[in-house]
């Protein structure tokens, strides 16, 4: 006998609650920082090329925007935000774009983009904003050092990330909203650096962003790590010519969440097939014994193998 509609609804509700609890419980206590006002950024023309003079102009504009946001944060009395912004305004740092509103949107370059033969675009996950940005930058810096000369890493905080204790973390809504901006940035970067090898590196909820943005993107690799899923049933459903890779650390709690996608009236809950499972069809790379925040930790197996992928080399210990 087929289950009655009420029974199906109850099952969906219970499974949705299970997914929510599995994501939220391991990070209980996380909270989104209070909104801090910031001025609207100056409009930017598309990035034409990666010549030093072109990049210098963009970096100058980005620094001016950061300093304007720092002054506003100081006037607002948020000294933590102001201190973070003063550090970001260091002339040695390079931002292709900056918007201090709504938690912050930044695109920072680590390495020499003018001469880069390999470019990795790093997409972060939940609770990444101007107040926690140092974690993203630390990982991007470690990866760039691992890659060495002729490589650049772009830390792309181009969307409002979900707060871990919100329902946004179990729905694709914010990822779907972020996808057009990521697609636009990758197209612009590809046009500006047409000969560089381009890779997307997608951590945690960033995997859902990449899953939504993937169709048709001109990149060599899409690397999913610490991923709850992509919102798609398998790698083929991403509709990309890129090689799709997936890795998970042995101590990453994300592996314990239910891998399901439940359609609801106006959205869905969960992100579908586990990317490291055979059913998904990605190339699985060894990611070592680390936890959810350890993938770009210096000296780690995961960092070594992600760098090898970006360089067009086979990860160590890969069997298929």
Secondary structure, 3 states (H helix, E strand, C coil): CCCCHHHHHHHHHHHHHHHHHHHHHCCCCCCCCCCCCCCCCCCCCCCCCCCHHHHHHHHHHHHHHHHHHHHHHHHHCCHHHHHHHHHHCCCCCEEEEEECCCCCEEEEEEECHHHCCEEEEEECCCCCCCCCHHHHHHHHHHHHHHHCCCEEEEEEECCCCCCCCCHHHHCCHHHHHHHHHHHHHHHHHHHHCCCCEEEEEEECCHHHHHHHHCCCCCCCEEEEECCCCCCCCCHHHHCCCCEEEEECCCCCHHHHCCCCCEECCCCEECCCCCCCCCCCCCEECCCCCCCCCCCCCCCCHHHHHHHHHHCCCCCCCCCC
